[in-house]
Amino acid sequence: MNTTEITVLEEIELDNPIFIEALPGLGHVGKLAADHMIDELGATKFAEIYSPTFPPQVLVKEEGIIDNMLNELYYLKDVGEDNLDLILLVGNTQALSPEGQYLTCKEILEFVNQFDIDRIYTLGGMVTSPQPVENPKVFGAATCEENIELLKEAEVEIRSNDGGIVGASGLFLGLGIRQGIQGTCLMGETPGYFIDAEAAEALLLKLSLLLNFEINTDKLDERAEETRQMIAKAQQMEQDLINKANAGNADDLRYIG
């Protein structure tokens, strides 16, 4: 029994599109990269996805406006020098349970595959350190040796014997294998606990190289700089507290002496 409700907003025709998944995950890296693509390249939303496997809540946005937990599908036509068609999956949530993940990803993949998708890219984050990373790397894995070679040519760091890829970013690749669809995962290096525009920018630049299109990332760079300043300020405040505590301890020792 289907659990996923897909509301089609526009009937479209695409030429063997590439399917790109970028749902929320570590550092919102993939989501931020895809949202930037949607804004910069002018993608059009053509479907909304609702599922009872999503969290049992709504989101309260600015001025008290309520929004549902949703996934959305956007399309782009004739992107880059290779005139590629793309389908992008974004949203504000993933399914909560393992069973919900399998059911929802399976039904979404069946829906987008009616357009005879050519391959799959999944976008996410990868934690390598709890500390913010300067010049974050982009890691990759793929379902076939041919795609691994393409990643190496793009100077993407290949993950090897390094655990799993959790959630939608992993499941879409696994489900794609079962249907004979090649897939690749790109993961931006991130601490994972804040919205990481710098990792998203690094990931997006690798994706644009792999798919041979150009995109302006100035807005991501500006957001990354704001985050760097915020982190630096927090670190300075933490150091000031440590210095103050140490000075207090020294005063106590002088008094005792």
Secondary structure as UniProt FT lines:
FT   STRAND          5..8
FT   STRAND          18..21
FT   HELIX           26..28
FT   HELIX           29..41
FT   STRAND          44..50
FT   TURN            52..53
FT   STRAND          58..60
FT   HELIX           62..64
FT   STRAND          66..68
FT   STRAND          71..79
FT   TURN            80..83
FT   STRAND          84..91
FT   HELIX           98..112
FT   HELIX           113..115
FT   STRAND          119..126
FT   STRAND          138..142
FT   HELIX           145..153
FT   TURN            154..155
FT   STRAND          157..158
FT   HELIX           168..178
FT   TURN            179..180
FT   STRAND          183..189
FT   HELIX           197..211
FT   HELIX           218..256
//
